[in-house]
């Protein structure tokens, strides 16, 4: 659709200028709904879907069954294949366009295409988490899962259980993408060999410093504050207690004891005077 225009007066130049405005979603919907199932309107529909692929859902049925039109829409927005006909979802050429643009469009393909290894490889290379929508047999394929983990290490969570517990596969995955160590099963997460490959050093549990002969381990004090916060706002150190404070307390206690001893001695003569 042609972009709407608006004229305004520029106070700095004193000229009337025109600025182009993007058409709204409703305008695009209305224009596509006004088309008929007529092959003469093919070029106009393709020109719209070339920029707004998501609008395929509002196109007439004739164009949603046309591989050429759907291919143009999927190049711009891969998830548009959802609105194609069942024959379009089983079309390999259209599926490749959709999967290359957005790997999650694998969800809307037919089961036959989700079993295709080359197509699934393209999907996981575009988006690693697209492995979730692959056929279960491909979730146990080392090449497919490794390609997905290179893109996103969280893809290990979608892999088959046999691969999750394959130590050789986990070694290869951690070597290619060290952050994969965060998503391996708990029983392998502290394995020294895996940590050596992923982190470049042996695993030391937090709070347990390395023991050295003849050296007392220091207490590890962990704080929730970040290192930057500690630099900007250091924790105030406790003020040392004054040394003279305990001496003053002793002196005051002695003065109290002496005053208590003198008090009855002064009171005795007064009592004697009264009795006499």
C-alpha positions in Angstrom: 0.0 0.0 0.0 1.1 3.5 -0.7 2.4 5.3 2.4 0.1 8.0 3.8 1.5 11.6 3.6 1.1 14.5 5.9 2.0 18.1 5.1 3.2 20.5 7.7 4.9 23.9 8.0 8.5 24.0 9.1 9.1 27.2 11.2 12.8 27.2 10.7 12.7 27.1 6.9 9.3 28.4 6.3 8.6 25.7 3.7 5.8 23.2 3.5 7.3 19.7 3.6 5.8 16.3 3.3 6.7 13.4 5.6 5.8 9.8 4.8 4.1 7.7 7.5 4.1 4.0 7.7 0.7 2.4 7.0 -1.0 0.9 10.0 -1.7 -2.8 10.5 -5.4 -2.2 10.0 -4.7 -0.5 6.6 -2.7 -3.5 5.4 -5.4 -5.9 6.6 -8.1 -4.0 4.8 -6.3 -3.8 1.6 -5.5 -7.5 1.5 -9.1 -8.4 2.4 -10.3 -6.3 -0.5 -8.5 -8.5 -3.0 -10.3 -11.3 -4.8 -9.2 -14.7 -5.9 -8.0 -13.3 -9.1 -4.6 -14.0 -10.7 -4.5 -10.5 -12.1 -3.9 -9.2 -8.6 -0.9 -11.5 -8.0 1.7 -8.8 -8.4 0.0 -6.4 -6.0 -0.3 -9.1 -3.3 3.3 -10.1 -3.7 4.5 -6.4 -3.4 2.6 -6.1 -0.1 3.8 -9.5 1.3 7.4 -8.7 0.3 7.4 -6.0 3.0 4.8 -7.4 5.4 5.1 -11.1 5.4 2.9 -11.6 8.5 -0.1 -10.3 6.4 -0.3 -13.6 4.5 -3.1 -14.7 6.9 -5.4 -12.0 5.5 -4.7 -12.8 1.8 -7.4 -14.7 -0.2 -7.2 -18.5 -0.2 -6.0 -18.6 -3.8 -2.7 -16.8 -2.8 -2.3 -18.8 0.4 -2.1 -21.9 -1.7 0.4 -20.4 -4.2 4.0 -21.5 -3.5 5.4 -18.4 -5.2 3.4 -16.0 -3.0 4.1 -18.0 0.2 7.8 -18.1 -0.6 7.9 -14.3 -0.9 6.1 -13.9 2.5 8.3 -16.4 4.3 11.5 -14.6 3.1 10.3 -11.6 5.1 8.7 -13.4 8.0 9.3 -17.1 8.4 6.4 -17.8 10.7 4.0 -16.9 7.9 4.1 -20.5 6.7 1.6 -21.2 9.5 -1.1 -19.5 7.4 -0.3 -21.5 4.2 -2.3 -24.5 3.0 -1.3 -28.0 4.1 0.4 -28.4 0.7 2.5 -25.4 1.3 3.7 -26.7 4.7 4.9 -29.8 2.9 6.7 -27.8 0.2 10.5 -28.2 0.7 11.4 -25.0 -1.2 9.0 -22.8 0.9 10.0 -24.6 4.1 13.7 -23.8 3.5 12.9 -20.1 3.1 10.9 -20.1 6.3 13.4 -22.1 8.3 16.3 -19.9 7.2 14.5 -16.7 8.3 13.2 -18.1 11.6 14.1 -21.6 12.9 11.0 -21.8 15.0 8.9 -22.1 11.9 9.9 -25.8 12.0 6.9 -26.2 14.3 4.4 -25.6 11.5 6.0 -28.0 8.9 4.7 -31.4 8.1 6.0 -34.5 9.9 7.8 -35.6 6.8 9.8 -32.3 6.6 10.6 -32.4 10.3 12.3 -35.7 9.7 14.6 -34.2 7.0 18.1 -33.8 8.5 19.3 -31.1 6.1 16.2 -29.0 6.8 16.5 -29.4 10.6 20.2 -28.5 10.4 19.3 -25.2 8.7 16.6 -24.6 11.4 18.9 -25.2 14.4 21.7 -23.1 12.8 19.2 -20.3 12.6 17.9 -20.8 16.1 19.3 -23.4 18.4 16.1 -23.9 20.5 14.3 -25.0 17.3 15.6 -28.5 18.1 12.5 -28.8 20.3 10.3 -29.1 17.2 12.5 -31.6 15.3 11.5 -35.3 15.0 12.5 -37.4 18.1 14.9 -39.4 16.0 16.9 -36.3 15.1 17.1 -35.3 18.8 19.4 -38.3 19.2 21.6 -37.3 16.3 25.0 -36.0 17.5 25.6 -33.7 14.5 22.1 -32.0 14.8 22.4 -31.5 18.6 25.9 -30.2 18.4 24.9 -27.7 15.7 22.0 -26.5 17.9 24.3 -26.2 21.0 26.8 -24.1 19.0 24.0 -21.6 18.4 22.4 -21.9 21.9 23.8 -24.2 24.6 20.3 -24.5 26.1 19.4 -26.8 23.3 21.0 -29.7 25.3 17.8 -29.7 27.4 15.8 -30.7 24.3 18.2 -33.5 23.3 17.5 -37.2 23.8 18.3 -38.7 27.3 20.9 -41.0 25.7 22.9 -38.1 24.5 22.6 -36.2 27.7 24.3 -39.1 29.5 26.9 -39.8 26.9 30.2 -38.6 28.4 32.1 -38.4 25.2 29.4 -36.3 23.6 29.3 -33.9 26.6 33.1 -33.5 26.3 32.8 -32.5 22.7 29.9 -30.2 23.5 31.8 -28.4 26.3 34.9 -28.1 24.1 32.8 -26.4 21.3 30.7 -24.2 23.7 32.1 -24.0 27.3 28.8 -22.5 28.6 27.2 -25.9 27.9 28.5 -27.0 31.3 25.6 -25.2 32.9 23.1 -27.5 31.2 24.7 -30.9 31.6 23.1 -33.3 34.0 23.9 -32.8 37.7 26.0 -36.0 38.0 28.4 -34.7 35.4 28.5 -31.1 36.3 31.4 -31.5 38.8 33.4 -34.0 36.8 37.1 -32.9 36.8 37.6 -33.7 33.2 34.5 -31.9 32.0 35.4 -28.8 34.1 39.0 -28.9 32.8 37.7 -28.9 29.2 35.1 -26.2 29.8 36.8 -23.9 32.3 40.4 -24.7 31.7 40.9 -25.6 35.4 39.9 -28.2 37.9 36.6 -27.9 39.7 36.7 -26.5 43.3 33.4 -26.4 45.1 32.5 -22.9 46.3 33.4 -22.2 49.9 36.1 -24.9 50.1 39.5 -23.4 49.4 42.3 -25.5 48.0 44.3 -27.0 50.9 48.1 -26.7 50.9 50.4 -28.5 53.3 51.6 -26.2 56.0 49.2 -23.4 55.2 46.0 -22.8 57.0 43.0 -22.3 54.7 41.5 -18.8 55.0 37.8 -18.4 55.6 36.0 -17.5 52.4 33.5 -14.7 53.1 30.9 -14.5 50.3 28.9 -11.4 49.8 25.8 -10.9 47.7 27.1 -7.4 46.7 28.8 -7.2 43.3 32.5 -6.3 43.1 31.5 -2.9 41.5 29.2 -2.1 44.3 31.9 -2.9 46.8 34.3 -0.6 45.1 31.8 2.3 44.9 30.3 1.8 48.3 32.8 -0.1 50.5 31.5 -1.8 53.6 32.3 0.4 56.6 34.8 -1.3 58.9 33.8 -1.6 62.6 35.4 1.0 64.8 37.9 -0.3 67.3 37.0 -0.1 70.9 38.9 2.5 73.0 41.4 0.9 75.3 40.8 3.4 78.1 37.2 2.4 78.5 37.7 -0.7 80.7 40.1 1.3 83.0 37.4 4.0 83.6 34.9 1.4 84.4 37.2 -0.1 87.0 37.9 3.3 88.6 34.2 4.1 88.8 33.5 0.8 90.4 36.2 1.4 93.0 34.8 4.9 93.7 31.3 3.4 94.2 32.6 0.8 96.6 34.5 3.5 98.7 31.5 5.8 98.8 29.3 2.9 100.0 31.8 2.1 102.8 32.1 5.8 103.9 28.3 6.3 104.0 27.5 4.0 107.0 30.6 5.2 108.9 29.2 8.8 108.8 25.7 7.7 109.7 26.8 6.0 112.9 27.6 9.1 115.0 24.3 10.7 114.0 22.4 7.6 115.3 24.5 7.7 118.5 23.6 11.4 119.1 19.9 10.7 118.8 20.1 7.8 121.3 22.0 9.9 123.7 
